[in-house]
Amino acid sequence: MNNDWVQPAGFDRPRQRPGPRHDGARAAFERLLAQADVRLDGQQPWDLQIRHSGTFDRVLGHGSLGLGESYMDGWWDCERLDEFICRALRAGLDRQVRNPALLLLALKSRLLNLQSPARAWQVGQQHYDTGNELFEAMLDPTMSYSCGYWAQQETLEQAQRAKLELICSKLQLKPGMTLLDIGCGWGGLMRHAAEQYGASCVGLTISHEQANWARQRLQGLPAQVELVDYRDFNPDGAKRFDRLVSVGMFEHVGPKNYRTYFELARRSLREDGLFLLHSIGRNRPGGANDPWIEKYIFPNGVLPAPSELTRAAEREFVLEDLHNFGADYDRTLMAWLERFDAAWPALQQRYPERFRRMWRYYLMACAGTFRARDNQLWQLVLSPRGVTGGYRRPLR
C-alpha cells in the first residue's frame, strides 16, 4: 500500500452550501436535544456549538449519517462529544429521528450476505490498512486494538496486558500447546502467548498491513501469520489446535456466516480444547450496523446480540463461561483518543483535517455508546463437549 490515505467511497462528496436558517428545524432540534439536557450553543461541555444552519435539516432528515457527516464537515462542534452521544442514547433520541440509511442497510442485511467471501477484504482495505503508523501512535505497545481490562489498571498498556493475560489464563494455556488466533491483528496476543506461555501460534488476518507488521515483530518466535479469509483456512480439518481465540473479529462475520465460522472453529479444535471468543455486541437482536460507522469505519460490520451469539455457538460448542466487561471499552476508547490527539502534529503530514474529525468522531461516539451501555463486550469460553469436572474462570 502507498503512503497516501485511501478515502472510502463517498468521502469526498461536496459540502452543502450554507442556506437560509430554518427556524422550524432549529426549534425541533432544540426540543429533541432538551430531552437529553443538551443545548445549542450552550456552556455545558456536551452542548453543541452550531457553525452551519443546515445542520438541523441534515441531522433530522438523515439521522446518524447526517450527524456524523455534518461533524466531519465542521458544521458543528462539541467539546465532550462522547458525553453528548451517551446522553442522546440514554434519552432514546436515536429512536426519534428519521434514519432512512439505517432502514436501507437493515433491508440489505436481510436480503444479502454483506460479509460474503467477495466482500470480506473490504474492511481490511478501508480500515485496518489505513496505515500502521496511525495505529502505532494510537495503540499501546502490544498493538491491541480491542477492549482493555481495567479491573485494577491505571494505564492503557497495563489494561491491554491485563486483557492478554486474562485471555491466556481463561484458555489455561500451557507450554507446548498450539494456539489458533482467528483475526490476529498485529499479533500482540500471539506474542504474549509465545513469550509468556510457550505456545506455538498461527494467526489469520485479512489485512495486508497487519500481516506485514506482525510477521516482522514475531520473527524468532513460534508464531506465523497467514493472510487468509477464515473460510478458506483448514477446509478439511487436518489441522487441530489445543486452543482457539478470536478477539474483535466476530463483528465482521455477519449472521449469514455464523454457522460457517463456528464450523471452522470446531473442526480446528481438539476434542479436549478450549475456544475463547471476544466480541462487541448489542443488547437486542435485529437491525444493522450504524450507517455512519458502516460507511466510514467498519464496512459490512454487524454486532451480535447475546441470543444470536449463543444460538450460533451451541450447534458446535458447550458454553462454559460468559463475561461482560463492556464498560471498560469506554475507558479504552478515550485512552486511544488521548494518544491520537497527542500524535496528530506528526500524523497530519499524511492525513487531512477531515480525517482527523472523522477519527475523533469515531472514537468519541463509540465511547458514548459503551458509556450508555448500548454496546457490550463479551468474552465467551467454549468447549466441544464440556470440560470434565467443570470449567473454572480464573479469579483476576
Helices and strands as residue ranges (DSSP letters): H 23-34, E 49-50, H 55-72, E 76-77, H 81-90, G 93-95, H 100-111, H 122-123, I 124-128, H 132-138, H 156-170, E 178-182, H 188-197, E 200-205, H 208-217, E 223-227, G 230-232, E 241-247, G 250-252, G 255-257, H 258-268, E 269-282, H 291-296, H 306-313, E 318-324, H 327-347, H 353-371, E 375-383
